[in-house]
Amino acid sequence: MAARGLDLRTILQHIVDTATELAGARYGALTLLDRDRRRVTDLFTSGMTEAERRNLAELPETHAGVVGALTDDPRPLRLRDLTADPRSCGVPAGHPRMRSFAGAPVQVHDEVLGSLCVTGKEAGDDFTDTDLALLRLLASQAGAAIGGAHLYEAARQRAHWIEGAAAVTRALLTGTGTTDALMTVAERARVLAGAVAGVILQPTADGGMEIVAASTREDPAGLVGTVIEPGAPVLVQLLGGEGVFLDDSATDPRMTTQVRSRFGPSMMLPLQSGGRLIGTLAGTLALPRRRGDRLYTEAERQLASQFASQAALAMVMADAQQYREQLAVYEDRDRIARDLHDLVVQRLFATEMMLESTRRRDTSGDGGTAELLTRAVDELDSTIQEVRTAIIALQQPPADAPATFRGRVLRETGGAAGVLGFQPSVHFTGAVDALVPDAVAEELLGVLRGALATARRRAGVSAVEVEVDATARLPDGRDAVRLVVADDGRTEGGTRSPTVIWQAPL
């Protein structure tokens, strides 16, 4: 793993400079190794000019030459003539010529993190035991510095992943929808992992997996909708709840999608908790890096797996919370509907009956009084119809498409209200849900939709009345449903708008 941070790099450069000076060497080098690939990822030198550094074609290979020997057999090594040793190979082009050599492994506990080497004893002599002991001491100091940096980096990464998991949980529990929840998880995981993309896959009906959400700073074209076909080798592990870790997505035979050529190292982590896929959003979180980027470390794999488990649990909790909130809304709407029916409707009906009785007993012979009472009764009857319509509307799920004919009529008029600027009045007569067949209902809704659209285009409309009567009769005596749509607007000629009347046999 490459050294990170200015302080650590300064310390390592100081160590190699000190080793070169105290050993009386012409050149010194401290190499750092990748913990996964076991290759040299960073090189600190002493005694080389800038020109010599620029002449280096590439970093030395880990498992070649004496650097590889110190990695495979982590013991101090001293050579009188490096060029005569059979292990002297893998030296990059442009490297200075060397003869006398001394090196010691840089370790933390039993893990080899690199090597500290010096070459070219200035006096032309061989390196002494004292030089080798000094080299071992300085190599141990380098190991302690790198080990401390690793611990700090691991703690910092863990803190970031924990903070990210907590942020995802807070975001999901604030009430986001399914798509937003998936994007929240993908986006946060991408940033934490330093990945080029964060991708959510979900199982398909035929046993494959499909990308349903993708977060990336680059061109997302072709990601969402990409399908891993059933039978792909990687699905065996994913659908079994096992994480998949790839060194190179583009060349790994387990990957079969077309987008794999865009990515290199990748993690594919099941959204699970307690070793089991959970919830309706169960799927896989994929975190690919660019081709040529470094592999994920074991620590990063563990932290990402823990994040995926936490995110899966948070999504299930958010799902359950959403259901609880919907249930509370349904219960509240049912309570309001019951109150309207038990209190308001019955009182209005009782008032209507009293007025009707008063009108019939009126013996004054005053036609005006009778007319006023008749109008009051009609208004009360209309109000009762409006309240009953409101009760039906309250019984419809607030977010889902209505399943009943009444609900679909109310949805059409409710949608028109946003354009009209007021709510059309709707009256139902008869058991419309039970009496109107689906084919007739579709035809009626089409006519209603057209009538409302016409009303929207007409000037001066301030009221629209819609009546659906399932107790109507055709002239030949057959049962029918009648739709009446009337508004108070005017036509272009200034005449009153015509009333739309449509009916069909049941």
Disulfide bonds with the S-S distance in Angstrom:
none
